[in-house]
Amino acid sequence: MKKFNVVQGEDVPSSHLPFSPAIQIDGWVFLSGQASVDESGNIVNDTFEGEMRRSFENARKILNAAGLDFKDVVQVRNYVGKKEDLASFNTIYREYFTAPFPARTTLIGCLSDLLKFEVDMVAYGK
């Protein structure tokens, strides 16, 4: 069995919950769900746009700590709290990803009232 590494770094958000920000093995990086949290893992309530951007910037910090960026992302799973935010979601999403887009799944209405958005990703880079 191959050994995997936990992606860590000075800018990588931490959490008091039992999960790693990301796991790296053989060029693959699997990011845990990223939400609108500060560097200590405390939820930061905001507008949908603010929460989505903070979630993506947290993901960027993790990707960068692994030596990667959004161009290396091959799969994205998005969790949008309300269907009314779907148009904003797609607009903001295009600021972070361009063609060829990663594979994508978007679930709507599956979050608690604590969050408006969450995202997890899989990236690859040798």
C-alpha positions in Angstrom: 0.0 0.0 0.0 1.3 3.4 -1.0 1.7 6.1 1.6 -0.2 9.3 1.1 0.6 12.8 2.4 -1.6 15.3 4.1 -1.4 18.6 2.3 -0.4 21.3 4.8 0.9 24.8 4.7 1.0 28.1 6.5 -2.1 29.4 4.5 -4.0 26.1 4.5 -7.2 26.5 6.6 -7.4 24.2 9.6 -10.3 22.6 11.3 -11.2 21.2 14.7 -13.1 18.4 12.9 -11.6 15.0 12.1 -10.5 15.4 8.5 -7.4 16.5 6.5 -7.7 19.6 4.2 -6.4 17.4 1.4 -4.6 14.1 0.7 -1.9 13.8 -2.0 -0.9 10.5 -3.5 0.9 9.7 -6.8 0.2 13.2 -8.3 -3.5 13.1 -7.2 -4.8 15.6 -4.7 -8.2 15.0 -3.1 -9.6 18.1 -1.4 -12.0 17.8 1.5 -15.1 20.0 1.3 -14.2 23.7 1.5 -16.7 26.1 3.0 -16.8 29.8 4.0 -14.4 29.4 7.0 -11.5 31.5 8.4 -8.0 30.1 8.8 -9.1 28.5 12.2 -12.0 26.7 10.7 -14.7 29.1 12.0 -17.7 29.6 9.7 -17.9 33.0 8.2 -21.5 33.9 7.3 -21.8 36.1 4.2 -23.9 36.5 1.0 -23.9 33.5 -1.4 -21.2 35.2 -3.5 -19.0 35.9 -0.4 -19.3 32.4 0.8 -18.6 30.9 -2.6 -15.6 33.1 -3.2 -14.2 32.3 0.3 -14.7 28.6 -0.3 -12.9 28.7 -3.6 -10.0 30.8 -2.1 -9.7 28.2 0.6 -9.5 25.6 -2.1 -6.8 27.7 -3.9 -4.7 27.8 -0.8 -4.8 24.1 -0.5 -4.1 23.5 -4.2 -1.1 26.0 -4.0 0.3 24.2 -0.9 0.3 21.0 -3.1 2.0 22.8 -5.9 -1.2 23.0 -8.0 -3.8 25.5 -9.1 -7.3 25.5 -10.6 -6.0 24.5 -14.0 -5.0 21.2 -12.5 -8.5 20.4 -11.2 -10.1 17.4 -13.0 -13.3 17.1 -10.9 -15.5 19.5 -8.9 -18.4 18.8 -6.6 -20.5 21.8 -5.7 -23.1 22.1 -3.0 -25.4 25.1 -3.4 -27.9 25.8 -0.6 -30.7 27.4 -2.7 -31.7 27.1 -6.3 -32.1 30.9 -6.5 -28.3 31.1 -6.3 -27.6 28.8 -9.2 -27.2 31.6 -11.8 -24.8 33.5 -9.5 -23.0 30.2 -8.9 -22.4 29.6 -12.7 -21.2 33.1 -13.2 -18.7 33.0 -10.4 -17.6 29.4 -11.3 -16.5 30.7 -14.7 -14.1 33.2 -13.0 -12.2 30.2 -11.5 -12.4 27.7 -14.4 -12.2 28.0 -18.1 -12.5 25.5 -21.0 -11.7 22.7 -21.0 -13.7 22.6 -17.8 -13.3 19.9 -15.1 -15.9 17.3 -14.7 -18.6 18.7 -12.4 -21.5 17.7 -10.2 -23.7 20.3 -8.6 -26.2 19.5 -5.8 -28.8 22.0 -4.7 -30.7 22.2 -1.4 -28.5 19.8 0.5 -26.8 22.1 3.0 -27.8 23.0 6.5 -28.7 26.6 7.4 -25.1 27.2 8.5 -23.7 27.3 4.9 -24.8 28.7 1.6 -22.1 26.9 -0.4 -19.4 24.2 -0.2 -17.1 22.6 -2.7 -14.7 19.7 -3.0 -12.2 18.9 -5.7 -9.9 16.4 -7.2 -6.7 17.7 -8.9 -3.8 16.0 -10.7 -0.3 17.2 -11.4 3.0 15.4 -11.5 
